[in-house]
Amino acid sequence: MTNNIRVERAIKNITQAELAELIGVSRQTINTIESNRYVPSTILALKIARVFNKPVEEIFKLEKED
């Protein structure tokens, strides 16, 4: 799975730390999700999508091997 969290953060002009605070996780968690080293839970993915006011499918994309 890939994501465009970094792009969405840039559009909203928020840092990893600010996003982390908004959804109740650490900045390191946001970093590992952004760099595709961690796949978030459904709840966490929904919270991230809510911050950006977009459907989950616009933030997270499945790849062929998923």
KAWOUR-V863542 format. One record per residue. N is the residue number from 1. RES is the residue in three letters. OMEGA is omega as a letter, one per 40 degrees, with the letter a starting at -180 (999 if undefined). Layout:
((N | RES | OMEGA) (N | RES | OMEGA))
This chain:
((1 | MET | i) (2 | THR | i) (3 | ASN | i) (4 | ASN | a) (5 | ILE | a) (6 | ARG | i) (7 | VAL | a) (8 | GLU | i) (9 | ARG | i) (10 | ALA | i) (11 | ILE | a) (12 | LYS | a) (13 | ASN | i) (14 | ILE | a) (15 | THR | i) (16 | GLN | a) (17 | ALA | i) (18 | GLU | i) (19 | LEU | i) (20 | ALA | a) (21 | GLU | a) (22 | LEU | a) (23 | ILE | i) (24 | GLY | i) (25 | VAL | i) (26 | SER | i) (27 | ARG | a) (28 | GLN | i) (29 | THR | i) (30 | ILE | a) (31 | ASN | a) (32 | THR | i) (33 | ILE | a) (34 | GLU | a) (35 | SER | i) (36 | ASN | i) (37 | ARG | a) (38 | TYR | i) (39 | VAL | a) (40 | PRO | i) (41 | SER | i) (42 | THR | a) (43 | ILE | a) (44 | LEU | i) (45 | ALA | i) (46 | LEU | i) (47 | LYS | i) (48 | ILE | i) (49 | ALA | i) (50 | ARG | i) (51 | VAL | a) (52 | PHE | i) (53 | ASN | a) (54 | LYS | i) (55 | PRO | i) (56 | VAL | a) (57 | GLU | i) (58 | GLU | i) (59 | ILE | a) (60 | PHE | a) (61 | LYS | i) (62 | LEU | i) (63 | GLU | a) (64 | LYS | a) (65 | GLU | a) (66 | ASP | 999))
